[in-house]
């Protein structure tokens, strides 16, 4: 393939309902591992949609969250004794949660998404992330990837708080 040629997009090998996963060979597209990867990928895409609307440090946070999800996908796709996702990633999310919570007024009542476009996009990303979390648990990865599971749990909390910030629910000044 020359430098100016695009690689093929469709191999047609998945027409039989299977896909190739490195280290696992051909798997059914309904295999638990493939479902988890799809749900985590969808969470990343949802965050990307929100990131396209975000600015400044919020956009920076969101790209960091997407990169973390890619590492989680790597751990699920290619299990090894050394997971890429570590306790330090959980600590990163805990710190982000505290930072954004300090900057944001958290409503005491039930939140109905839609106060702002960006907040609504972040709420969609949060709910998709919750689905990815359920998939991780259902597939039995809670024991195999405990830090990944903790990260996905914290990630939805971070997205909730950042969505409230995007809705204009900023914390009152402490001055």
Residue, then its C-alpha position, 0 to 999 in steps of 0.5 A: x500500500x502506498x503512502x497515499x492509499x487508505x487502508x481497507x475499512x471493511x474486511x467482511x470477515x465479521x459477516x458471520x457474526x464473529x470478530x477477531x480479538x487479539x490473543x483470543x482469536x475469533x469470538x462471537x460478537x455476543x461474547x461477554x468480552x466483545x460486549x464489554x469492549x463495545x459498551x466501553x467504546x460507546x462510553x468513550x464516544x459519548x464523552x467525545x461528543x460532549x468534549x466537542x462542545x466543551x472548552x478549556x480544562x473541562x475539555x482537557x479532563x474529558x480527553x483524559x477520561x477517554x484515554x483512560x477508557x482506552x486503557x480499560x479496553x486494552x486490559x479487557x481485550x488482552x488480559x495479562x498479569x499486569x493490568x494497565x489500569x492501576x489504583x493510581x487511576x482511581x486516585x486520579x478520578x477521586x481527585x478530579x471528582x473532588x476538584x469539580x465538586x468544589x467548583x460546582x453546586x450539586x443540586x439536592x433534588x433529582x436532576x432532570x437532564x437538559x438544563x444545557x446542551x453540554x450538560x445533557x451530553x455529559x449525562x448521556x455519557x454518564x448513563x452509557x458509562x453506567x451501562x459499561x460498568x454493568x457489562x464489566x460486572x456481568x462479564x465477571x471482570x470485577x475480580x480480574x480488573x478491580x481497578x478498571x471497575x472502580x475507575x468506571x464507577x468513579x467516572x460516572x460520578x465525575x461525569x455527573x458533577x461535570x454535567x452539573x458544572x456545565x449546566x451552570x451550577x457553579x459553587x458559591x464563592x468562598x470569599 
